[in-house]
Amino acid sequence: MGGLQGNSAAPAKTEQERLRDEQEALDFAADWADISQGLRKDLGQQLHSQWIKPVQLGAFCKETGTLDLYLPTEFSANWVADRFADRLSLAWKIARPDVRHVRISVMPGRRAPQGLRFDGARRGGDAAQQSQPGDALGMGAAELGSLGQTSIGLDPSLTFTTFVTGSANVLASNAAQRMAATETPQFAPLYLKAATGQGKTHLLHAIGHAYLTAHPRARIFYCSAERFMVEFVQALRQNQTIEFKTRLRGFDLLLVDDIQFIIGKASAQEELLYTIDALLAEGKRLVFAADRAPQALDGVEQRLLSRLSMGLVADIQPADIELRRVILEHRLLRFSPTHVPADVVEFLARTINRNVRELVGGLNKLIAYAQLTGQAVSLQLAEEQLTDILSANRRRITIDEIQRTVCQFYRVDRTEMSSKRRARAVVRPRQVAMYLAKVLTPRSYPEIGRKFGGRDHSTVIHAVRLIEDLRTRDADMDGDVRSLLRQLES
């Protein structure tokens, strides 16, 4: 995010002024997150992902009340300015009255729109001279020079090294590494299927990085299906379809994300079909990613469906709690020496279970807040600052459901949850159920007590503390609780 500050020159800032600026930047980021979320609901996921999600905050001039919003290309900046300028301006005025004007422009330093160039750029030295920083999609590693690998549209942080593998994604991870290896892959094309935020885009970027490392002069094309269609339509309008096809089929590796968005675009589907055939015939490599299997893509021509599914369709399942723990621990290595207590890691891993992107985003937000405010990371801070993420991820598990599951697990009658019997065979399951009710529901101690035969809140507190202690000392008890948690959260 760009610095949010006035434009006038100023002497070196004091520590207090620096902290104030950092807090202001955090506030702007939080406001933009809310505005972006609102636009996603209004516009739909497809339009939001293509045009609003790439927006980055720039500088804010307090004197004029002007906030800069940047997009990566001139084309996207003009498109957003033409269609969403009024809506963005109104949203910012509502969120922050001091923002009186919104200015939408291309990211500083970008000179040419990202996309397929039709100026005859060639391999080798000529290509290096003709390519601009924005010529993202037509460059190989040897041609990047000082521009760095991000110039081909790949995120430098999304590599195989930073991808955490578990049982939910091991097939997709191994297949992706084979696709990037020097040896010819056994299956082509590779189709990565996963719900939002589970890691398919990470693997696409990782394949690109690894392939360029193994083949320094290779040319790759990374884009979303929506971007593919935009480029194709532009080529049609400019009577440059021949150049489009020639350039597209000159790539060694084709990476297309969100292929589900090509639904219903007959001409683009046909061009993609011919491109797949041409590249496969030459032994080139193709990788596609989508949120559903090829057979579930409605509105896609049968011939294209057969091409997409003819190689390997690798599923990425939702990360289980063990994988979520490992992902958090792996991520924490970046934030050393910031200390995140084990109970916070466990809380995040257990609670943020919809997708990995939200899990990592929640950890990032929590640590950023702690660092910028000087507070220690704690369970209370996590509950206070991640309210929206936590509430969105919590499945509405009821105490009745917990009692029923615990009784089935321990083979006791459901009435024992409310009975006064104190036999160990029924007391321990009752205490486990109370513990799970506190962990998995927002109910207070008195509310939980009422659901267990009108017991006092102190009884519930004793049960929760007892089970917490037993889990640290008794492997069997810990195993029972983990098994019950998996059943209830599945």
WODA-V950609 format. One record per backbone hydrogen bond with DSSP energy under -0.5 kcal/mol. CO is the residue of the C=O (numbers start at 1). NH is the residue of the N-H. E is the energy in kcal/mol with one decimal. If there is no record, write none. Layout:
[[CO NH E] [CO NH E]]
//
This chain:
[[3 5 -0.9] [14 18 -2.4] [15 19 -2.4] [16 20 -2.0] [17 21 -2.4] [18 22 -2.3] [19 23 -2.2] [20 24 -2.3] [21 25 -2.5] [22 26 -2.1] [23 27 -2.4] [24 28 -2.6] [25 29 -2.3] [26 30 -2.3] [27 31 -2.5] [28 32 -2.6] [29 33 -2.1] [30 34 -1.8] [31 35 -2.6] [32 36 -3.1] [33 37 -2.0] [34 38 -2.1] [35 39 -2.3] [36 40 -2.2] [37 41 -1.7] [38 42 -1.8] [39 43 -3.3] [40 44 -1.9] [44 48 -2.0] [45 49 -2.6] [46 50 -1.9] [47 51 -2.5] [47 52 -0.7] [48 52 -1.1] [48 53 -3.0] [52 55 -1.7] [56 70 -3.0] [57 2 -2.7] [59 68 -2.5] [60 62 -0.7] [61 65 -2.0] [61 66 -1.0] [65 100 -1.7] [65 101 -2.5] [66 61 -2.7] [67 103 -2.8] [68 58 -2.9] [69 105 -2.3] [70 56 -2.5] [71 107 -2.8] [73 77 -2.3] [74 78 -2.6] [75 79 -2.3] [76 80 -2.6] [77 81 -2.4] [78 82 -2.4] [79 83 -1.7] [80 84 -3.1] [80 85 -0.5] [81 85 -0.8] [84 88 -2.9] [85 89 -2.6] [86 90 -2.4] [87 91 -2.3] [88 92 -2.3] [89 93 -2.1] [90 94 -2.0] [91 95 -2.2] [92 96 -3.3] [96 99 -2.3] [98 100 -1.0] [101 67 -2.5] [102 104 -0.5] [103 69 -3.1] [103 105 -0.5] [105 71 -1.8] [107 110 -2.3] [109 111 -0.5] [115 117 -0.5] [115 137 -0.5] [124 128 -1.6] [125 129 -1.5] [126 130 -2.4] [127 131 -2.4] [132 135 -2.1] [134 136 -2.8] [135 138 -0.5] [136 139 -0.6] [139 220 -0.8] [140 143 -1.0] [140 144 -0.5] [141 144 -1.1] [141 145 -0.6] [144 147 -2.3] [145 148 -0.9] [148 151 -1.6] [149 152 -1.8] [149 154 -0.8] [150 153 -1.8] [154 156 -0.5] [155 158 -1.7] [157 159 -1.2] [159 163 -0.5] [160 163 -0.6] [162 164 -0.6] [163 165 -0.5] [166 169 -1.2] [166 170 -1.2] [168 317 -2.4] [169 173 -2.6] [170 174 -2.5] [171 175 -2.4] [172 176 -2.3] [173 177 -2.1] [174 178 -2.0] [175 179 -2.0] [176 180 -1.3] [177 181 -0.8] [178 181 -0.7] [189 312 -2.0] [190 192 -0.5] [190 288 -2.7] [191 193 -0.6] [191 314 -2.7] [192 194 -0.5] [192 290 -2.3] [193 316 -2.5] [195 198 -1.4] [197 356 -1.2] [197 357 -1.6] [199 203 -2.0] [200 204 -1.8] [201 205 -2.3] [202 206 -2.5] [203 207 -2.5] [204 208 -2.0] [205 209 -2.5] [206 210 -2.6] [207 211 -2.6] [208 212 -2.0] [209 213 -1.7] [210 214 -2.2] [211 215 -2.4] [215 218 -2.4] [216 142 -2.3] [219 252 -3.1] [219 253 -1.5] [221 255 -3.3] [223 257 -2.6] [224 228 -2.2] [225 229 -2.1] [226 230 -2.2] [227 231 -2.6] [228 232 -2.2] [229 233 -2.8] [230 234 -2.3] [231 235 -2.2] [232 236 -2.2] [233 237 -2.4] [234 238 -1.9] [235 240 -3.3] [236 239 -1.3] [240 244 -2.3] [241 245 -2.7] [242 246 -2.5] [243 247 -2.6] [244 248 -2.7] [245 249 -2.3] [247 250 -1.3] [248 251 -1.1] [252 285 -2.3] [253 221 -2.5] [253 255 -0.5] [254 256 -0.5] [254 287 -2.8] [255 223 -2.1] [255 257 -0.5] [256 289 -1.8] [257 225 -2.3] [258 261 -2.1] [259 262 -1.8] [260 263 -1.2] [262 265 -1.6] [264 266 -1.2] [265 269 -2.8] [266 270 -2.3] [267 271 -2.0] [268 272 -2.5] [269 273 -2.5] [270 274 -2.3] [271 275 -2.2] [272 276 -2.6] [273 277 -2.2] [274 278 -2.5] [275 279 -2.7] [276 280 -2.7] [277 281 -2.0] [278 282 -1.0] [279 284 -3.0] [280 283 -1.5] [285 254 -2.6] [286 190 -2.3] [287 256 -2.4] [288 192 -3.3] [289 259 -2.7] [290 194 -2.2] [293 296 -1.6] [294 297 -1.9] [296 298 -1.2] [297 300 -1.1] [299 264 -1.3] [301 305 -2.2] [302 306 -2.3] [303 307 -1.5] [304 308 -2.4] [305 309 -1.7] [307 310 -0.8] [312 191 -3.0] [312 314 -0.7] [313 315 -0.6] [314 193 -2.5] [315 172 -0.5] [315 317 -0.6] [316 195 -0.5] [320 324 -2.4] [321 325 -2.1] [322 326 -2.0] [323 327 -2.6] [324 328 -2.1] [325 329 -2.6] [326 330 -2.7] [327 331 -2.3] [328 332 -2.2] [329 333 -0.7] [330 333 -0.7] [331 334 -1.8] [332 335 -1.2] [333 336 -0.7] [335 338 -2.7] [338 340 -0.5] [339 341 -0.5] [339 377 -0.5] [341 344 -0.7] [341 345 -1.8] [342 346 -2.5] [343 347 -1.9] [344 348 -2.7] [345 349 -2.6] [346 350 -2.2] [347 351 -2.2] [348 352 -2.5] [351 353 -1.4] [355 359 -1.6] [356 360 -2.8] [357 361 -2.4] [358 362 -2.5] [359 363 -1.9] [360 364 -2.7] [361 365 -2.4] [362 366 -2.3] [363 367 -2.5] [364 368 -2.6] [365 369 -2.4] [366 370 -2.2] [367 371 -2.8] [368 372 -2.5] [369 373 -1.7] [370 374 -1.3] [370 375 -0.9] [378 382 -2.2] [379 383 -2.2] [380 384 -1.9] [381 385 -2.7] [382 386 -1.8] [384 387 -0.5] [386 390 -2.9] [387 391 -2.6] [388 392 -1.9] [389 393 -1.3] [390 394 -1.5] [393 395 -0.5] [395 397 -2.3] [398 402 -1.9] [399 403 -2.8] [400 404 -2.4] [401 405 -2.2] [402 406 -2.7] [403 407 -2.5] [404 408 -1.9] [405 409 -2.1] [406 410 -2.6] [407 411 -0.9] [407 412 -1.9] [413 416 -1.7] [414 417 -1.6] [415 418 -1.3] [415 419 -0.8] [423 426 -2.0] [423 427 -2.6] [424 428 -1.9] [426 430 -1.7] [427 431 -2.5] [428 432 -2.5] [429 433 -2.4] [430 434 -2.1] [431 435 -2.5] [432 436 -2.6] [433 437 -2.2] [434 438 -1.8] [435 439 -2.1] [436 440 -2.9] [437 441 -1.2] [444 448 -2.4] [445 449 -2.6] [446 450 -2.0] [447 451 -1.2] [448 451 -0.5] [448 452 -0.6] [449 452 -1.1] [449 454 -0.7] [449 455 -2.2] [450 453 -0.6] [450 454 -0.7] [456 459 -1.0] [456 460 -1.2] [457 461 -2.4] [458 462 -2.2] [459 463 -2.1] [460 464 -2.6] [461 465 -2.4] [462 466 -2.4] [463 467 -2.4] [464 468 -2.2] [465 469 -2.2] [466 470 -2.7] [467 471 -2.2] [468 472 -0.8] [469 472 -0.7] [469 473 -1.0] [470 474 -3.4] [473 475 -0.6] [474 478 -2.3] [475 479 -2.4] [476 480 -2.4] [477 481 -2.5] [478 482 -2.4] [479 483 -2.2] [480 484 -2.3] [481 485 -2.7] [482 486 -2.2] [483 487 -1.9] [484 488 -2.5] [485 489 -2.2] [486 490 -1.1]]
//
